[in-house]
Amino acid sequence: MSVATFFMPSVNIIGDGAVQQAVEYAAASGFKTALIVTDKPLVELGYAKQLQDDLAAKGLAAHVFDGVQANPTTGNVEAGLKILQANKCDFLISLGGGSPHDCAKGIALVARNGGDIRDYEGLDQSAKPQLPLIAINTTAGTASEITRFCIITDEKTLIKMAIVDKHVTPVLSVNDPRLMKNMPPKLTAATGMDALTHAVEAYVSTAANPITDACALKAVTLISENLANAVADGKDMQARDQMAYAQLLAGMAFNNASLGYVHAMAHQLGGFYDLPHGVCNAVLLPHVQRFNSQVAAARLKDITAAMGEDVQGLSDADGAKRCIELIEALSKQVGIPAGLEELGVKKEDFAVLATNAMKDACGFTNPIQPTHDQVVEIFSAAY
């Protein structure tokens, strides 16, 4: 029997009012000065200022770095690190979705280990835990608030670096659905399909185990039941609450079972064209699973059942086919573009994108390892 290791923050708070509990946790931990890592839209919504005020009420200082891009870059990490060092911050709070979380992880890792964020690409390349990071989530998708994954775009190569390191796991994750109600429909759809991708890829992963399976399948069910409602009505707090749980469960699954070629390929699209990660995942998901179905049909049939379909009497192959149809239908229902052409991707770039995808650590646990030509074929099918 193989040995399974389970990674996630030691403390996780979820539900209405979770943010205030996080502030109290920071004060009780003896922290003094925070660097809040976020983006400009959340500053404009007043979220960062409210967090600063809440921290100040507990005697904690806070400085804001709001320069995080949608696909955080090596330059973002460097800029945030300068602010952290100039103000002698002893902990970080990431406020937002995957982009602020990943950028904060990069800053915190380099702050404690030195060097450049590029030094830590790959698996467990750091020697010491990062500065303490509290991750406050405002989207229901990436689950970066609980994971050991940090994705940073190298501005020189335009490649998204996958940093998979136990030392970037936050000390506390916070999911408060009140912070998610202002997500616009397109962002709700993209992040929700990102969560679905996490669950599906974790379930068909070669590193899956009974714990990750349970998390993945429950996440699939919750997403199938609630994503469309959250997209249609952002103020539907029941749907927001259930999507917060769904993305957390999907994160628990992939944080430990890892991912597959949807992410390996999507990372290249995001780095090369600066495209939204969740949208790239959503477009690629059915096409990669169609390829995977030659060895993972039975697992995809399980996902069909988790999406609410009666699979009795279906063969594994037919169950897998139905799974792909359901994924495509949900993607269409929530307004995801039909293909890569709509995103401005160029066919002539497929060869280099495929070459880079085959180097991405996320692909190592895909249920079947494709050839370069097969990766190009999947990109072409998604076009």
Buried (B, 14 or more C-beta within 10 A) or exposed (E): EEEEEEBBBEBBBBBEEBBBBBBEBBBEBEBEBBBBBBBEBBBEBEBBBEBBEBBEEEEBBBBBBBBBBBBBBBBBBBBBBEBBEEBEBBBBBBBBBBBBBBBBBBBBBBBBBEEEBBBBBEBEBBEEBBBBBBBBBBBBBBBBBBBBBBBBBBEEEBBBBBBBBEBBBBBBBBBBBBBBBBBEBBBBBBBBBBBBBBBBBBBBBBBBBEBBBEBBBBBBBBBBBBBBBBBEBBEBBEBBBBBBBBBBBBBBBBBBBBBBBBBBBBBBBBBBBBBBBBBBBBBBBBBBBBBBBEEBBBBBBBBBBBBEBEBEEBEBBBBBBBBBEBBBEBBEEBBBBEBBEEBEBEEEBBBEBBEBBBEBBBBBBBBBEBEEEBBBBBBEBBB
